[in-house]
Amino acid sequence: MIAFFLSNELKIVEIRGVKSKAINNFFLKNYNHTNFFKHTFCEFQEVENFDFPKDFHFKSNANSLYFYTKEGVYRKSNHWGRVANCHWKIIGKKHTKNQQSITGFAAWDTFFPINSSDKNFVIVVDFYQNSATIQSKKTSNNAPIFSFVEAQQRIKKILELLQNDAWTSYFSQDSKEIKQLVVDAFLNSSKNLQQIKLDFKK
């Protein structure tokens, strides 16, 4: 029997036949200052005019600063994206470049495990820029959801479709139209790309 706290109430859960690794994965989904840096995905929101406290809680080897609160974590850093074993984005400025120090804030409940089979992610495609990104799912978003590994696998194939025009010459639709049709079908179907392309040739 395992007891844990959730929403300030003591909950008692009986777990039979569950391996300790599975139990550990369960608890790791409740993030705080002790585990948010363990294989997570997060979208930090840029915070302007924030004076980083001198008594910050942690400084990494790469000189990134961290300050913890009850609600979440502030991070001041000049590198975002792939951070050690995590994927942390900074949301705010449209053209954020590394080497530019930016402070971001993330609530504890906005961290998601990337080494889990849980479906916590959506793929957002920009057909004008021929780009695609992984984002955490939003409660009001009806887009298809994937695990992080699934999203990575799909986004790799989507980028190949978007950034290569050669394959579109075999279809009657123009290049932009067929790209959008195939990518949309790929995101919303369990079919492989070869079958999807064949469907549009009929």
FIBAMI-93205 format. One line per field, with one value per residue: residue number from 1; x, y, z of N, C-alpha, C, O in turn. Coordinates in nm, 2 decimals, m for minus. Each point is the difference from the previous one (the first is absolute). Layout:
<nodes>
num <- [NUM,...]
nx <- [X,...]
ny <- [Y,...]
nz <- [Z,...]
cax <- [X,...]
cay <- [Y,...]
caz <- [Z,...]
cx <- [X,...]
cy <- [Y,...]
cz <- [Z,...]
ox <- [X,...]
oy <- [Y,...]
oz <- [Z,...]
</nodes>
This chain:
<nodes>
num <- [1,2,3,4,5,6,7,8,9,10,11,12,13,14,15,16,17,18,19,20,21,22,23,24,25,26,27,28,29,30,31,32,33,34,35,36,37,38,39,40,41,42,43,44,45,46,47,48,49,50,51,52,53,54,55,56,57,58,59,60,61,62,63,64,65,66,67,68,69,70,71,72,73,74,75,76,77,78,79,80,81,82,83,84,85,86,87,88,89,90,91,92,93,94,95,96,97,98,99,100,101,102,103,104,105,106,107,108,109,110,111,112,113,114,115,116,117,118,119,120,121,122,123,124,125,126,127,128,129,130,131,132,133,134,135,136,137,138,139,140,141,142,143,144,145,146,147,148,149,150,151,152,153,154,155,156,157,158,159,160,161,162,163,164,165,166,167,168,169,170,171,172,173,174,175,176,177,178,179,180,181,182,183,184,185,186,187,188,189,190,191,192,193,194,195,196,197,198,199,200,201,202]
nx <- [0.08,m0.14,0.17,m0.20,0.17,m0.21,0.13,0.23,0.00,m0.09,0.17,m0.20,0.22,m0.19,0.21,m0.16,0.16,0.01,0.04,0.18,0.07,m0.12,0.07,0.18,m0.04,m0.06,0.15,0.09,m0.17,0.08,m0.06,0.22,0.00,m0.17,m0.19,m0.01,0.16,m0.19,0.17,0.09,m0.23,0.12,m0.20,0.21,m0.08,0.00,0.20,m0.18,0.19,0.11,m0.08,0.15,m0.15,0.02,m0.21,0.12,m0.17,m0.04,0.19,m0.11,0.01,m0.22,0.04,m0.06,m0.13,0.06,m0.20,0.06,m0.16,m0.12,0.03,0.19,0.01,0.14,m0.05,0.20,m0.09,0.20,m0.10,m0.05,m0.17,0.17,m0.14,0.21,m0.07,0.07,m0.23,0.18,m0.22,0.07,m0.15,0.01,0.21,m0.05,0.10,m0.12,0.13,0.08,0.03,m0.20,0.12,m0.05,m0.14,0.05,m0.20,0.07,m0.20,m0.03,m0.17,0.18,0.02,0.14,m0.13,0.22,0.02,m0.13,m0.10,0.07,m0.22,0.22,0.01,0.07,m0.13,0.17,m0.19,0.22,m0.22,m0.05,m0.04,m0.21,m0.18,0.16,m0.20,0.18,m0.20,0.05,m0.04,m0.13,m0.01,0.10,0.19,m0.08,0.16,0.06,m0.08,0.17,0.06,0.11,m0.01,m0.19,m0.02,0.10,m0.10,m0.15,0.06,0.07,m0.16,m0.07,0.13,m0.01,m0.17,0.02,0.13,m0.19,0.13,0.20,0.01,0.07,0.22,0.03,0.03,m0.20,0.01,m0.12,0.18,m0.05,m0.08,0.13,0.11,m0.10,m0.01,0.18,0.07,m0.12,0.04,0.17,m0.06,m0.09,0.22,m0.14,m0.12,0.05,0.21,0.12,m0.03,0.12,0.21,0.04,0.00,0.20,0.08,m0.09]
ny <- [m0.12,0.09,0.07,0.09,0.14,0.03,0.15,m0.03,m0.13,m0.05,m0.03,m0.09,m0.04,m0.09,m0.03,m0.07,m0.11,0.14,m0.01,m0.09,m0.16,m0.19,m0.14,m0.13,m0.18,m0.17,m0.12,m0.16,m0.14,m0.11,0.13,m0.06,0.12,m0.13,0.11,0.21,m0.04,m0.07,0.05,0.20,m0.01,0.15,0.06,0.03,0.06,0.06,0.00,0.12,0.09,m0.16,0.10,m0.04,m0.14,0.16,0.04,0.07,m0.09,0.11,m0.12,0.05,m0.22,m0.04,m0.05,m0.22,0.18,m0.06,0.03,m0.08,m0.09,0.14,0.21,0.09,m0.01,0.09,0.08,m0.02,0.06,m0.11,m0.13,0.01,m0.08,m0.01,m0.09,0.01,m0.04,0.21,0.00,0.13,0.00,0.11,0.02,0.04,m0.04,0.18,0.18,m0.16,0.16,m0.18,m0.07,m0.09,0.15,m0.22,0.18,m0.20,0.02,m0.12,0.00,0.01,0.14,0.14,m0.09,m0.01,m0.17,0.01,m0.02,0.15,m0.16,0.10,m0.03,0.04,m0.15,0.22,m0.06,0.12,m0.01,0.02,0.01,0.14,m0.08,m0.08,0.08,m0.08,0.04,m0.04,m0.09,0.15,m0.21,0.04,0.10,0.19,m0.09,0.09,0.14,m0.05,m0.18,0.12,m0.21,0.01,m0.18,m0.04,0.11,m0.10,m0.18,0.05,0.05,m0.18,m0.14,0.05,m0.04,m0.21,m0.05,0.04,m0.14,m0.12,0.11,m0.07,m0.01,0.21,m0.04,m0.10,0.22,m0.09,m0.11,0.19,0.10,0.21,0.02,m0.02,0.19,0.18,m0.01,0.04,0.21,0.13,m0.03,0.12,0.21,0.01,m0.04,m0.17,0.13,m0.19,0.06,m0.18,m0.08,0.09,m0.06,m0.19,0.03,0.08,m0.21,m0.05]
nz <- [0.00,m0.15,0.13,m0.06,m0.03,0.07,m0.11,0.04,m0.19,0.21,m0.14,0.00,m0.02,m0.08,0.08,m0.15,0.11,0.17,m0.21,0.11,m0.14,0.01,0.16,m0.04,m0.13,0.13,0.12,m0.13,0.02,0.19,m0.17,0.01,0.19,0.07,m0.08,0.09,0.15,0.09,m0.14,0.01,0.02,m0.12,0.07,m0.05,0.20,m0.21,0.10,m0.05,m0.06,m0.10,0.19,m0.16,0.08,0.15,0.08,m0.18,m0.12,m0.20,0.04,m0.18,m0.06,m0.03,0.22,m0.02,m0.06,0.21,m0.10,0.20,m0.13,0.13,m0.07,0.09,m0.22,0.15,m0.21,0.11,m0.19,m0.01,0.16,m0.22,0.11,m0.14,0.14,m0.07,0.21,0.01,0.04,m0.02,0.01,m0.18,0.17,m0.22,0.07,m0.13,0.08,0.09,0.08,m0.11,0.21,m0.06,0.12,0.04,0.03,0.10,m0.09,0.19,m0.10,0.22,0.02,0.03,0.21,m0.17,0.08,0.02,0.22,m0.10,0.11,0.19,0.00,m0.03,m0.17,m0.01,m0.17,0.06,m0.11,m0.05,m0.05,0.17,0.21,m0.06,0.12,0.12,0.09,0.12,0.00,0.16,0.07,m0.17,0.20,m0.05,0.08,m0.19,0.06,m0.21,0.11,0.07,m0.06,0.20,0.12,0.12,0.20,0.17,0.10,0.15,0.21,0.11,0.08,0.21,0.17,0.06,0.15,0.22,0.10,m0.01,m0.15,0.06,0.22,0.04,m0.05,0.20,0.06,0.03,0.20,0.05,m0.08,m0.07,m0.21,m0.17,m0.05,m0.10,m0.23,m0.13,m0.05,m0.14,m0.22,m0.09,m0.04,m0.20,m0.05,m0.02,m0.13,m0.13,0.05,0.06,0.21,0.17,0.02,0.11,0.23,0.07,0.03,0.20]
cax <- [m0.08,0.08,m0.08,0.06,m0.08,m0.04,m0.10,m0.01,m0.07,0.07,m0.06,0.05,m0.02,0.05,0.05,0.05,0.06,0.06,0.15,0.04,0.03,m0.12,m0.04,0.09,m0.04,m0.13,0.03,0.07,m0.09,m0.03,0.14,0.04,0.14,0.09,0.00,m0.05,0.11,0.02,m0.06,m0.13,m0.03,m0.07,0.00,0.02,m0.05,0.10,m0.04,0.08,0.02,0.01,0.13,0.03,0.05,0.14,0.00,m0.06,0.02,0.10,0.07,0.05,0.14,m0.01,m0.03,m0.14,m0.04,m0.14,m0.06,m0.12,m0.11,m0.10,m0.07,0.08,0.14,0.06,0.13,0.07,0.10,0.02,m0.02,m0.13,m0.02,0.05,0.07,0.04,m0.10,m0.13,m0.03,m0.06,m0.02,m0.03,m0.10,m0.01,0.06,m0.01,0.13,0.09,0.12,0.09,0.10,m0.08,m0.05,m0.15,m0.06,m0.13,m0.07,m0.09,m0.07,0.03,m0.09,0.02,0.10,m0.05,0.11,0.02,0.04,m0.12,m0.09,m0.11,m0.02,0.00,0.05,m0.06,0.09,m0.05,0.06,m0.01,0.02,0.06,0.15,0.05,0.06,m0.09,0.06,m0.07,m0.05,m0.08,m0.14,m0.08,m0.13,m0.10,0.05,m0.05,0.10,0.04,0.10,0.10,0.11,0.11,0.07,m0.09,0.00,0.13,0.01,m0.09,0.05,0.11,m0.06,m0.07,0.10,0.05,m0.11,m0.01,0.12,0.04,m0.11,0.02,m0.11,m0.14,m0.02,m0.08,m0.14,m0.07,m0.01,0.13,0.09,m0.04,m0.12,0.02,0.08,m0.09,m0.09,0.07,0.04,m0.12,m0.04,0.10,m0.02,m0.13,m0.02,0.10,0.06,0.13,0.01,m0.01,m0.14,m0.06,0.04,m0.07,m0.14,m0.02,0.03,m0.12]
cay <- [0.12,0.13,0.13,0.12,0.12,0.06,0.11,0.02,m0.11,m0.13,m0.10,m0.14,m0.08,m0.14,m0.04,m0.14,m0.05,0.11,0.00,0.12,0.09,0.06,0.09,0.12,0.08,0.07,0.11,0.10,0.09,0.12,0.07,0.11,0.03,m0.11,m0.10,0.06,0.00,m0.14,m0.05,0.07,0.10,0.11,0.13,0.11,0.13,0.11,0.10,0.13,0.08,m0.08,0.00,m0.13,0.01,m0.03,m0.13,m0.10,m0.14,m0.09,0.05,m0.12,0.01,0.09,0.13,0.03,0.02,m0.05,0.05,m0.08,0.05,m0.10,m0.02,m0.05,0.03,0.10,m0.04,0.10,m0.07,0.04,m0.11,m0.06,m0.11,m0.12,0.03,m0.13,m0.11,0.06,0.09,0.12,0.11,0.13,0.06,0.15,0.07,m0.08,m0.03,m0.02,m0.06,m0.04,0.10,0.11,m0.04,0.03,m0.06,m0.05,m0.06,m0.11,m0.06,m0.14,m0.09,0.01,m0.09,m0.13,m0.10,m0.03,m0.14,m0.06,m0.04,0.08,0.09,0.14,0.09,0.02,0.05,0.12,0.01,0.13,m0.04,0.11,0.00,m0.13,m0.04,m0.07,m0.01,m0.07,0.08,m0.07,0.01,0.10,m0.06,0.04,m0.03,m0.13,m0.06,m0.14,0.01,m0.10,0.00,0.08,m0.08,m0.01,0.13,0.02,m0.08,0.05,0.13,m0.03,m0.03,0.12,0.10,m0.05,0.03,0.15,0.06,m0.07,0.01,m0.10,m0.10,0.06,0.01,m0.12,0.02,0.10,0.12,0.08,m0.04,0.04,m0.07,m0.14,m0.01,0.01,m0.11,m0.12,0.02,m0.01,m0.14,m0.07,0.04,m0.05,m0.13,m0.11,m0.05,0.05,0.10,m0.06,m0.02,0.13,0.06,m0.08,0.04,0.13,m0.02,m0.06]
caz <- [0.00,m0.01,0.03,m0.05,0.02,m0.12,0.02,0.15,0.07,0.00,m0.08,0.02,m0.12,0.01,m0.13,0.01,m0.12,m0.08,0.02,0.06,m0.11,m0.04,0.11,m0.01,m0.11,0.04,0.08,m0.08,m0.07,0.08,m0.01,0.10,m0.02,0.02,m0.11,m0.12,m0.09,m0.04,m0.12,m0.01,m0.11,0.06,m0.07,0.10,m0.05,0.02,0.10,m0.02,0.11,0.12,0.06,0.05,0.14,0.02,0.08,m0.09,0.06,m0.06,m0.12,m0.08,m0.06,m0.12,0.05,0.01,0.14,0.03,0.13,0.02,0.08,0.02,m0.12,m0.11,0.00,m0.09,m0.06,m0.08,m0.08,m0.14,m0.09,0.02,m0.10,0.06,0.12,0.06,m0.04,m0.01,m0.11,0.06,m0.09,0.06,m0.08,0.02,m0.11,m0.12,m0.05,0.11,m0.04,0.11,0.04,0.05,0.13,0.02,0.12,m0.02,0.12,m0.03,0.12,0.02,m0.07,m0.15,m0.04,m0.05,m0.02,m0.14,0.00,0.04,m0.11,0.01,m0.12,0.05,m0.09,m0.14,m0.10,m0.06,m0.13,m0.07,m0.14,m0.07,0.03,m0.01,0.12,0.09,0.14,0.11,0.11,0.10,m0.03,0.08,0.03,m0.09,m0.13,m0.05,m0.09,0.03,0.11,m0.01,0.10,m0.05,m0.10,m0.12,m0.07,m0.06,m0.12,m0.10,m0.04,m0.09,m0.13,m0.05,m0.04,m0.13,m0.10,m0.02,m0.05,m0.13,m0.10,m0.10,0.01,m0.03,m0.14,m0.04,0.03,m0.08,0.08,0.00,0.10,0.13,0.04,0.03,0.13,0.11,0.01,0.05,0.14,0.08,0.01,0.08,0.14,0.05,m0.04,0.04,m0.12,m0.02,m0.10,m0.13,m0.03,m0.02,m0.13,m0.10,0.01,m0.08,m0.14,m0.06]
cx <- [0.09,m0.09,0.07,m0.09,m0.03,m0.11,m0.02,m0.09,0.08,m0.08,0.06,m0.03,0.06,0.05,0.05,0.06,0.06,0.15,0.04,0.03,m0.13,m0.05,0.08,m0.05,m0.13,0.04,0.08,m0.09,m0.04,0.13,0.01,0.15,0.10,0.01,m0.04,0.10,0.03,m0.08,m0.14,0.00,m0.07,0.01,0.00,m0.06,0.10,m0.06,0.09,0.00,m0.01,0.14,0.03,0.06,0.14,0.01,m0.07,0.04,0.10,0.06,0.06,0.14,0.01,m0.04,m0.15,m0.04,m0.15,m0.04,m0.14,m0.10,m0.10,m0.07,0.08,0.15,0.04,0.13,0.05,0.11,0.01,m0.01,m0.13,m0.01,0.04,0.09,0.03,m0.09,m0.14,m0.02,m0.08,0.00,m0.02,m0.10,m0.01,0.06,m0.01,0.13,0.10,0.12,0.08,0.10,m0.07,m0.07,m0.15,m0.05,m0.14,m0.05,m0.08,m0.06,0.03,m0.09,0.01,0.12,m0.06,0.12,0.02,0.04,m0.12,m0.09,m0.12,m0.01,m0.02,0.03,m0.08,0.11,m0.06,0.08,m0.02,0.03,0.06,0.15,0.06,0.07,m0.10,0.07,m0.09,m0.04,m0.08,m0.15,m0.07,m0.14,m0.11,0.04,m0.05,0.09,0.04,0.12,0.09,0.08,0.12,0.07,m0.08,0.01,0.13,0.01,m0.09,0.05,0.12,m0.05,m0.07,0.09,0.06,m0.10,0.00,0.11,0.06,m0.12,0.00,m0.12,m0.14,m0.02,m0.08,m0.15,m0.06,m0.02,0.13,0.07,m0.05,m0.13,0.02,0.08,m0.10,m0.10,0.07,0.04,m0.13,m0.04,0.10,m0.01,m0.13,m0.03,0.10,0.07,0.14,0.00,m0.02,m0.15,m0.08,0.02,m0.08,m0.15,m0.02,0.04,m0.12,m0.09]
cy <- [0.12,0.12,0.11,0.11,0.05,0.10,0.02,m0.10,m0.13,m0.11,m0.14,m0.08,m0.14,m0.04,m0.15,m0.03,0.11,0.01,0.14,0.11,0.07,0.10,0.13,0.09,0.08,0.12,0.11,0.09,0.12,0.07,0.11,0.02,m0.11,m0.09,0.06,m0.01,m0.15,m0.04,0.06,0.09,0.11,0.12,0.11,0.13,0.11,0.10,0.12,0.08,m0.07,0.00,m0.13,0.02,m0.04,m0.13,m0.11,m0.14,m0.08,0.07,m0.12,0.03,0.09,0.14,0.04,0.01,m0.05,0.05,m0.07,0.08,m0.11,m0.04,m0.06,0.04,0.11,m0.05,0.11,m0.07,0.05,m0.11,m0.07,m0.11,m0.13,0.04,m0.13,m0.10,0.05,0.08,0.12,0.11,0.13,0.07,0.15,0.07,m0.10,m0.05,m0.01,m0.08,m0.04,0.11,0.12,m0.04,0.04,m0.07,m0.05,m0.06,m0.12,m0.05,m0.15,m0.10,0.01,m0.08,m0.14,m0.09,m0.03,m0.15,m0.08,m0.03,0.09,0.10,0.14,0.11,0.01,0.05,0.12,0.03,0.14,m0.03,0.12,0.00,m0.14,m0.06,m0.07,m0.01,m0.08,0.10,m0.09,0.02,0.10,m0.06,0.03,m0.04,m0.14,m0.06,m0.14,0.01,m0.12,m0.01,0.08,m0.08,m0.01,0.14,0.02,m0.08,0.06,0.14,m0.01,m0.02,0.12,0.10,m0.04,0.02,0.15,0.06,m0.06,0.01,m0.11,m0.09,0.05,0.00,m0.12,0.01,0.10,0.13,0.08,m0.04,0.04,m0.08,m0.14,m0.02,0.01,m0.12,m0.13,0.01,m0.01,m0.15,m0.08,0.02,m0.06,m0.14,m0.10,m0.06,0.05,0.10,m0.06,m0.02,0.13,0.06,m0.08,0.04,0.13,m0.01,m0.06,0.10]
cz <- [0.00,0.03,m0.06,0.01,m0.14,0.03,0.15,0.07,0.00,m0.07,0.03,m0.12,0.02,m0.14,0.01,m0.14,m0.09,0.04,0.05,m0.11,m0.04,0.10,m0.01,m0.11,0.04,0.08,m0.07,m0.08,0.08,0.02,0.11,m0.02,0.01,m0.13,m0.14,m0.11,m0.05,m0.12,m0.02,m0.13,0.07,m0.09,0.10,m0.07,0.04,0.10,m0.02,0.13,0.13,0.06,0.07,0.14,0.01,0.08,m0.08,0.06,m0.07,m0.13,m0.07,m0.04,m0.12,0.04,0.00,0.14,0.02,0.13,0.01,0.09,0.02,m0.13,m0.11,0.01,m0.10,m0.05,m0.08,m0.07,m0.14,m0.10,0.03,m0.11,0.07,0.12,0.07,m0.06,m0.02,m0.13,0.06,m0.10,0.07,m0.09,0.03,m0.12,m0.13,m0.05,0.11,m0.05,0.13,0.01,0.05,0.13,0.02,0.12,m0.03,0.13,m0.05,0.12,0.00,m0.08,m0.15,m0.04,m0.04,m0.02,m0.15,m0.01,0.04,m0.12,0.01,m0.12,0.05,m0.10,m0.13,m0.09,m0.07,m0.13,m0.06,m0.14,m0.08,0.02,m0.03,0.12,0.09,0.14,0.09,0.11,0.10,m0.03,0.09,0.02,m0.10,m0.14,m0.05,m0.10,0.05,0.11,m0.01,0.13,m0.06,m0.11,m0.13,m0.07,m0.07,m0.13,m0.11,m0.05,m0.10,m0.14,m0.06,m0.05,m0.14,m0.11,m0.04,m0.07,m0.13,m0.10,m0.10,m0.01,m0.05,m0.15,m0.05,0.03,m0.08,0.07,m0.01,0.13,0.14,0.05,0.03,0.13,0.12,0.01,0.06,0.15,0.10,0.02,0.08,0.15,0.05,m0.04,0.05,m0.12,m0.02,m0.12,m0.14,m0.04,m0.01,m0.13,m0.11,0.00,m0.08,m0.14,m0.07,m0.07]
ox <- [0.10,m0.11,0.13,m0.12,0.08,m0.10,m0.12,m0.03,0.08,m0.11,0.13,m0.11,0.12,m0.08,0.10,m0.05,0.02,0.04,m0.07,m0.02,0.01,m0.05,m0.05,0.00,m0.02,m0.06,m0.01,0.05,m0.06,0.08,m0.10,0.06,0.12,0.09,m0.01,m0.03,0.10,m0.12,m0.10,0.10,m0.09,0.10,m0.10,0.02,0.04,m0.11,0.12,m0.09,m0.05,0.10,m0.06,0.10,0.05,0.11,m0.08,0.09,0.06,m0.06,0.08,0.05,0.10,m0.04,m0.03,0.04,m0.08,0.07,m0.08,0.03,0.02,m0.05,m0.06,0.05,m0.06,0.08,m0.07,0.09,m0.08,0.04,m0.03,0.07,m0.06,0.10,m0.09,0.00,m0.09,0.10,m0.12,0.10,m0.04,0.03,m0.01,m0.08,0.02,0.01,0.10,m0.01,0.00,0.03,0.07,m0.08,m0.03,0.05,m0.08,0.07,m0.07,0.07,0.03,0.05,m0.08,0.04,m0.09,0.11,m0.10,0.00,0.01,0.01,m0.09,0.10,m0.12,0.01,m0.06,0.10,m0.11,0.12,m0.11,0.11,0.05,0.08,0.12,0.11,m0.12,0.12,m0.12,0.08,m0.05,m0.04,0.03,m0.05,m0.09,m0.08,0.02,m0.04,m0.01,0.08,m0.04,0.01,m0.01,0.04,0.06,0.01,0.01,0.05,0.04,m0.01,0.01,0.06,0.00,m0.02,0.03,0.04,m0.01,m0.01,0.11,m0.10,m0.10,m0.05,m0.08,m0.12,m0.05,m0.07,0.07,m0.01,0.11,m0.05,0.00,m0.01,m0.05,m0.02,0.01,m0.03,m0.06,m0.02,0.01,m0.04,m0.05,0.02,m0.01,m0.12,0.11,0.08,0.04,m0.10,m0.07,m0.04,m0.09,m0.09,m0.05,m0.06,m0.11,m0.03,m0.01,m0.10]
oy <- [0.01,0.01,0.01,m0.01,0.01,m0.03,0.02,0.02,m0.02,m0.02,m0.01,m0.01,m0.01,0.00,m0.02,0.03,m0.03,0.01,0.10,0.12,0.12,0.10,0.11,0.12,0.11,0.11,0.12,0.11,0.10,m0.03,0.07,m0.04,0.01,m0.09,m0.07,0.01,m0.02,m0.03,m0.07,0.04,m0.02,0.02,0.03,0.02,0.01,0.04,m0.01,m0.01,0.04,m0.04,m0.04,0.07,m0.09,m0.07,m0.08,m0.01,m0.09,0.08,m0.07,0.11,0.06,0.08,0.12,m0.08,0.01,0.01,0.01,0.07,m0.11,m0.11,m0.06,0.03,0.00,m0.06,0.06,m0.05,0.08,0.01,m0.03,0.00,m0.05,0.06,m0.06,m0.03,m0.08,0.03,m0.02,0.05,0.00,0.01,0.04,0.05,m0.12,m0.11,0.07,m0.11,0.07,0.08,0.10,m0.09,0.12,m0.12,0.07,m0.04,0.01,m0.02,m0.06,m0.10,m0.06,0.01,m0.05,0.04,m0.02,m0.05,m0.11,0.06,m0.01,0.05,0.04,0.11,m0.10,0.05,m0.01,0.01,0.05,m0.01,m0.02,0.04,m0.02,m0.05,0.01,m0.02,m0.02,0.08,m0.11,0.11,0.02,m0.08,m0.08,0.03,m0.10,m0.10,m0.03,0.09,m0.11,0.10,0.03,0.06,0.02,0.00,0.06,0.06,0.00,0.03,0.08,0.05,0.03,0.06,0.08,0.04,0.04,0.09,0.03,m0.05,m0.01,m0.04,m0.08,0.02,0.00,m0.10,0.09,0.11,m0.06,m0.06,m0.09,m0.04,m0.05,m0.10,m0.08,m0.04,m0.06,m0.09,m0.06,m0.04,m0.09,m0.09,m0.03,m0.04,0.05,m0.08,0.11,0.01,0.06,0.03,0.01,0.05,0.06,0.00,0.01,0.09,0.00,m0.04]
oz <- [0.07,m0.04,0.00,0.01,m0.09,0.07,0.04,0.12,m0.10,0.03,0.01,m0.04,0.05,m0.09,0.08,m0.10,m0.12,0.11,m0.03,0.02,m0.02,m0.03,0.02,0.01,m0.05,m0.02,0.03,m0.04,m0.05,0.09,0.03,m0.10,m0.03,m0.01,m0.10,m0.12,m0.06,0.02,m0.01,m0.05,0.09,m0.07,0.07,m0.12,0.11,0.00,0.02,0.08,0.10,m0.07,0.10,0.02,m0.06,m0.01,0.05,0.08,0.07,m0.06,0.06,0.01,m0.03,m0.09,0.00,0.09,m0.09,0.10,m0.09,0.09,m0.05,m0.02,m0.09,0.10,m0.11,0.08,m0.08,0.06,m0.05,m0.11,0.12,m0.10,0.09,m0.02,0.07,m0.12,m0.01,m0.07,0.03,m0.04,0.12,m0.12,0.12,m0.08,0.02,m0.06,0.00,m0.06,0.10,m0.09,0.05,m0.01,m0.02,0.04,m0.07,0.09,m0.11,0.10,m0.10,m0.04,m0.08,m0.12,0.07,m0.05,m0.07,m0.12,0.07,m0.10,m0.09,m0.04,0.04,0.04,m0.05,0.04,m0.06,0.00,0.00,m0.04,m0.11,m0.09,0.02,0.00,m0.02,0.01,m0.02,0.04,m0.04,m0.05,0.11,m0.09,m0.02,m0.10,0.08,m0.07,0.12,m0.02,m0.04,0.07,m0.12,m0.10,m0.11,m0.12,m0.11,m0.10,m0.12,m0.12,m0.09,m0.10,m0.12,m0.11,m0.08,m0.11,m0.11,m0.08,m0.04,0.03,m0.07,m0.10,m0.03,m0.04,m0.12,m0.02,m0.05,m0.07,m0.02,0.09,0.09,0.11,0.10,0.07,0.09,0.12,0.08,0.08,0.10,0.11,0.08,0.08,0.12,0.01,0.03,0.01,0.06,m0.07,m0.09,m0.11,m0.09,m0.07,m0.10,m0.11,m0.07,m0.08,m0.12,m0.05]
</nodes>
